[in-house]
Amino acid sequence: MSVDKLIQYIFDQGDWYSPTFLRWVESSKRFESFVERYKDKIRKKVKDAQKDPQPREKLKDVLFELEIACLLCKITRFAVEYEKHGKKGPDFTVNDETSTAFNVEMKRIRPGESPQVHFDLWKSYVKHQFHSIPSKLALRMKFGDDLDTSLDLVDRSEEKTLQVIEHITDTIPIAERAILTEGNPRFSIAVPGFENEFVLQFRKPPYSTDVLVNDGGESPFFYAGQEDRKFDDLYWKALGQAIPDMINVLAIDTDSKTHDSWALTICMHHLNELVRRNDIERTKPLSGVLFRGGWLAAGREPNILWCDEEAHHTIPEDIGLALRTMV
């Protein structure tokens, strides 16, 4: 199939045509062969992006995947496979000429995207569930401040939404007995599975109520303005897509102007703190994080590669150099 027909086949949605993608295909015969091989998969991703609530941002996500594929294909020692381990696995599996194989998972930070927004939506949903429960008490959902141990709290909370709601419901009569019968001013209890992170605080409100009410007074869990937290959030999500017994790399990109080298430096500090914590064994499948973006400082290597030297499988030095310098 000619390049023109290949592009037309993939981008047949009119204004969805991407001249940038065309330049990538024309710049590398190996990438052209990659696109030919996976044209049906790429076409479907473009069509799915059109149905997304944020279609333009979703298309940028897809193009970032393909840009990384193009860069990997330009390195002649690499043979690149697309979603070899299925949709829930990493985006690319790369076989090096030294017979070393590694996976690359792509994540892109969208402008304005924040784990705090996602977390607030989850809290609002939970609060809505208990607003109709008969009670004379008020409830405050208090979350801990040790963010280095709780960066994946959003995902874990969503996974246990039903258990959290059931725990609140089961705890109400216990709290009523402690406050209304025994005269205690407050009653606090940790949510199972979230010790030192998520505590329920009950009290008698200053006004009469027949249903459990929200006590308010909650401060943002993720510090305002801490753009580096978005990098951390993607790190935790990528862990779920890592393949055991292989080198796994997370690639992060953003065109958001709110990110800069300062946020990246803080993020890398957080990652270094994680690897020093012997109790966080679940981070070990992820071998490193590759950072890309126009906000990276000029005059240095085009990419920044953070490596976890304590990972189950570390990134060989020659492969790390190839990733840092691919352009």
Buried (B, 14 or more C-beta within 10 A) or exposed (E): EEEEEBBEBBBEBEEBBBEEBBEBBEEBEBBBEBBBEBBEEBBEBBBEBEEEEEBEBBBBBBBBBBBBBBBBBBBEEBBBBBBBBEEEBBBBBBBBEEEBBBBBBBBBBBEEBBBBEBBBEBBEEBBEBBEEBEBBBBBBBBBBEEBEBBBBBBBBBBEBEEBBBEBBBEBBEEBBEBBEEEEBEEBEBBBEBBEEBBBBBBBBBEEEBEEBBBBEEEEEBBEEEBBBBBBBBBBBBBBEBBBEEBBBBBBBBBBBEBBBBEBBEBBBEBBEEBBEEEEBEEBBBBBBBBBBBEBBEEEEBEBBBBBBEBBBBBBBEEBBEBBBEBE
